[in-house]
Amino acid sequence: MYTSQITREQFNKIAPILEGAKKKTKPRKLDLYDIFNGLLYVVNTGCQWRNIPKDYPSWKITYYYFTVWTKKKGEEESVLDKVLKKIGHTRAYTKWKKTMYQHGYC
């Protein structure tokens, strides 16, 4: 377990929000819990997407969900902003976003 991971209990509080962000047309093959923890790993460590540990789903899948969860609808907060607030993990994400914007990655 990595220090960036959240527990299943924490995830269960935010799972409905994450699941509602993408229209589900067929059963998922991967657990959103693993995908979300992979995303948290990137945000907390600042590693490149391609360097996500093998314990998590591939970087491409994790990055795909990141793009889905960070889309905004008008002035509304993104799904990722909402769930991170709900579990109290906003500080690392805010710092990470600021760094990405400064370097022109976003």
ChimeraX commands (.cxc) that place a marker at each C-alpha (Angstrom):
marker #1 position 0.00,0.00,0.00 radius 0.5
marker #1 position 1.29,3.44,-0.95 radius 0.5
marker #1 position 0.93,6.47,1.30 radius 0.5
marker #1 position -1.15,8.19,-1.39 radius 0.5
marker #1 position -3.83,5.48,-1.32 radius 0.5
marker #1 position -7.21,5.90,0.27 radius 0.5
marker #1 position -9.13,3.16,2.06 radius 0.5
marker #1 position -12.11,1.30,0.63 radius 0.5
marker #1 position -14.28,3.08,3.20 radius 0.5
marker #1 position -13.18,6.47,1.89 radius 0.5
marker #1 position -13.63,5.30,-1.68 radius 0.5
marker #1 position -17.16,4.06,-0.99 radius 0.5
marker #1 position -18.10,7.64,-0.05 radius 0.5
marker #1 position -17.01,8.97,-3.45 radius 0.5
marker #1 position -17.64,5.98,-5.72 radius 0.5
marker #1 position -21.13,7.09,-6.86 radius 0.5
marker #1 position -19.75,10.48,-7.91 radius 0.5
marker #1 position -16.90,8.91,-9.89 radius 0.5
marker #1 position -19.15,6.30,-11.49 radius 0.5
marker #1 position -21.63,8.98,-12.57 radius 0.5
marker #1 position -18.99,10.95,-14.45 radius 0.5
marker #1 position -18.88,8.54,-17.36 radius 0.5
marker #1 position -21.80,6.90,-19.08 radius 0.5
marker #1 position -21.51,3.18,-18.42 radius 0.5
marker #1 position -22.29,1.22,-21.56 radius 0.5
marker #1 position -20.76,-2.10,-20.56 radius 0.5
marker #1 position -19.42,-3.66,-17.37 radius 0.5
marker #1 position -16.09,-2.29,-16.19 radius 0.5
marker #1 position -13.16,-4.68,-16.29 radius 0.5
marker #1 position -11.10,-2.61,-13.88 radius 0.5
marker #1 position -11.91,-1.44,-10.39 radius 0.5
marker #1 position -12.32,2.35,-10.16 radius 0.5
marker #1 position -10.71,2.11,-6.72 radius 0.5
marker #1 position -7.42,1.03,-8.31 radius 0.5
marker #1 position -7.68,3.67,-11.02 radius 0.5
marker #1 position -8.39,6.42,-8.51 radius 0.5
marker #1 position -5.48,5.37,-6.30 radius 0.5
marker #1 position -3.20,5.39,-9.35 radius 0.5
marker #1 position -4.30,8.94,-10.04 radius 0.5
marker #1 position -3.64,9.90,-6.42 radius 0.5
marker #1 position -0.17,8.37,-6.72 radius 0.5
marker #1 position 0.66,10.65,-9.67 radius 0.5
marker #1 position -0.75,13.73,-7.95 radius 0.5
marker #1 position 1.00,13.07,-4.63 radius 0.5
marker #1 position 4.38,12.00,-5.98 radius 0.5
marker #1 position 4.51,14.19,-9.06 radius 0.5
marker #1 position 5.69,11.24,-11.15 radius 0.5
marker #1 position 5.07,11.10,-14.87 radius 0.5
marker #1 position 1.98,9.23,-16.00 radius 0.5
marker #1 position 4.10,6.56,-17.67 radius 0.5
marker #1 position 5.87,5.86,-14.38 radius 0.5
marker #1 position 2.83,4.73,-12.42 radius 0.5
marker #1 position 3.78,1.53,-10.53 radius 0.5
marker #1 position 2.63,-1.75,-12.02 radius 0.5
marker #1 position 0.36,-2.22,-8.98 radius 0.5
marker #1 position -2.08,0.17,-10.64 radius 0.5
marker #1 position -3.88,-0.01,-13.99 radius 0.5
marker #1 position -1.91,1.18,-17.00 radius 0.5
marker #1 position -1.02,4.84,-17.23 radius 0.5
marker #1 position -3.20,5.20,-20.32 radius 0.5
marker #1 position -6.33,4.04,-18.50 radius 0.5
marker #1 position -5.53,6.09,-15.41 radius 0.5
marker #1 position -4.88,9.18,-17.54 radius 0.5
marker #1 position -8.10,8.60,-19.49 radius 0.5
marker #1 position -10.15,8.61,-16.29 radius 0.5
marker #1 position -8.22,11.67,-15.11 radius 0.5
marker #1 position -9.37,13.51,-18.25 radius 0.5
marker #1 position -12.97,12.37,-17.69 radius 0.5
marker #1 position -12.96,13.37,-14.02 radius 0.5
marker #1 position -11.35,16.78,-14.58 radius 0.5
marker #1 position -13.79,18.01,-17.23 radius 0.5
marker #1 position -15.89,20.92,-16.10 radius 0.5
marker #1 position -19.44,21.72,-17.07 radius 0.5
marker #1 position -19.61,25.49,-17.15 radius 0.5
marker #1 position -18.75,27.02,-13.79 radius 0.5
marker #1 position -19.38,23.76,-11.93 radius 0.5
marker #1 position -16.47,22.03,-10.20 radius 0.5
marker #1 position -14.95,19.00,-11.87 radius 0.5
marker #1 position -15.77,15.56,-10.51 radius 0.5
marker #1 position -12.19,15.22,-9.29 radius 0.5
marker #1 position -12.40,18.50,-7.36 radius 0.5
marker #1 position -15.65,17.35,-5.71 radius 0.5
marker #1 position -14.38,13.95,-4.61 radius 0.5
marker #1 position -11.04,15.24,-3.35 radius 0.5
marker #1 position -12.87,17.78,-1.21 radius 0.5
marker #1 position -15.15,15.08,0.11 radius 0.5
marker #1 position -12.23,12.93,1.29 radius 0.5
marker #1 position -10.00,15.85,2.33 radius 0.5
marker #1 position -7.24,15.42,-0.29 radius 0.5
marker #1 position -7.36,18.80,-2.01 radius 0.5
marker #1 position -3.96,20.19,-0.96 radius 0.5
marker #1 position -1.75,17.84,-3.01 radius 0.5
marker #1 position -3.99,18.20,-6.08 radius 0.5
marker #1 position -4.04,22.00,-5.87 radius 0.5
marker #1 position -0.25,22.09,-5.59 radius 0.5
marker #1 position 0.10,19.60,-8.47 radius 0.5
marker #1 position -2.25,21.61,-10.74 radius 0.5
marker #1 position -0.35,24.80,-10.03 radius 0.5
marker #1 position 2.93,23.11,-10.99 radius 0.5
marker #1 position 1.42,21.67,-14.19 radius 0.5
marker #1 position 0.10,25.08,-15.27 radius 0.5
marker #1 position 3.44,26.75,-14.53 radius 0.5
marker #1 position 5.23,24.24,-16.76 radius 0.5
marker #1 position 2.61,24.49,-19.51 radius 0.5
marker #1 position 1.34,20.90,-19.21 radius 0.5
marker #1 position -2.29,21.91,-18.73 radius 0.5
marker link #1:1,2 radius 0.2
marker link #1:2,3 radius 0.2
marker link #1:3,4 radius 0.2
marker link #1:4,5 radius 0.2
marker link #1:5,6 radius 0.2
marker link #1:6,7 radius 0.2
marker link #1:7,8 radius 0.2
marker link #1:8,9 radius 0.2
marker link #1:9,10 radius 0.2
marker link #1:10,11 radius 0.2
marker link #1:11,12 radius 0.2
marker link #1:12,13 radius 0.2
marker link #1:13,14 radius 0.2
marker link #1:14,15 radius 0.2
marker link #1:15,16 radius 0.2
marker link #1:16,17 radius 0.2
marker link #1:17,18 radius 0.2
marker link #1:18,19 radius 0.2
marker link #1:19,20 radius 0.2
marker link #1:20,21 radius 0.2
marker link #1:21,22 radius 0.2
marker link #1:22,23 radius 0.2
marker link #1:23,24 radius 0.2
marker link #1:24,25 radius 0.2
marker link #1:25,26 radius 0.2
marker link #1:26,27 radius 0.2
marker link #1:27,28 radius 0.2
marker link #1:28,29 radius 0.2
marker link #1:29,30 radius 0.2
marker link #1:30,31 radius 0.2
marker link #1:31,32 radius 0.2
marker link #1:32,33 radius 0.2
marker link #1:33,34 radius 0.2
marker link #1:34,35 radius 0.2
marker link #1:35,36 radius 0.2
marker link #1:36,37 radius 0.2
marker link #1:37,38 radius 0.2
marker link #1:38,39 radius 0.2
marker link #1:39,40 radius 0.2
marker link #1:40,41 radius 0.2
marker link #1:41,42 radius 0.2
marker link #1:42,43 radius 0.2
marker link #1:43,44 radius 0.2
marker link #1:44,45 radius 0.2
marker link #1:45,46 radius 0.2
marker link #1:46,47 radius 0.2
marker link #1:47,48 radius 0.2
marker link #1:48,49 radius 0.2
marker link #1:49,50 radius 0.2
marker link #1:50,51 radius 0.2
marker link #1:51,52 radius 0.2
marker link #1:52,53 radius 0.2
marker link #1:53,54 radius 0.2
marker link #1:54,55 radius 0.2
marker link #1:55,56 radius 0.2
marker link #1:56,57 radius 0.2
marker link #1:57,58 radius 0.2
marker link #1:58,59 radius 0.2
marker link #1:59,60 radius 0.2
marker link #1:60,61 radius 0.2
marker link #1:61,62 radius 0.2
marker link #1:62,63 radius 0.2
marker link #1:63,64 radius 0.2
marker link #1:64,65 radius 0.2
marker link #1:65,66 radius 0.2
marker link #1:66,67 radius 0.2
marker link #1:67,68 radius 0.2
marker link #1:68,69 radius 0.2
marker link #1:69,70 radius 0.2
marker link #1:70,71 radius 0.2
marker link #1:71,72 radius 0.2
marker link #1:72,73 radius 0.2
marker link #1:73,74 radius 0.2
marker link #1:74,75 radius 0.2
marker link #1:75,76 radius 0.2
marker link #1:76,77 radius 0.2
marker link #1:77,78 radius 0.2
marker link #1:78,79 radius 0.2
marker link #1:79,80 radius 0.2
marker link #1:80,81 radius 0.2
marker link #1:81,82 radius 0.2
marker link #1:82,83 radius 0.2
marker link #1:83,84 radius 0.2
marker link #1:84,85 radius 0.2
marker link #1:85,86 radius 0.2
marker link #1:86,87 radius 0.2
marker link #1:87,88 radius 0.2
marker link #1:88,89 radius 0.2
marker link #1:89,90 radius 0.2
marker link #1:90,91 radius 0.2
marker link #1:91,92 radius 0.2
marker link #1:92,93 radius 0.2
marker link #1:93,94 radius 0.2
marker link #1:94,95 radius 0.2
marker link #1:95,96 radius 0.2
marker link #1:96,97 radius 0.2
marker link #1:97,98 radius 0.2
marker link #1:98,99 radius 0.2
marker link #1:99,100 radius 0.2
marker link #1:100,101 radius 0.2
marker link #1:101,102 radius 0.2
marker link #1:102,103 radius 0.2
marker link #1:103,104 radius 0.2
marker link #1:104,105 radius 0.2
marker link #1:105,106 radius 0.2
view
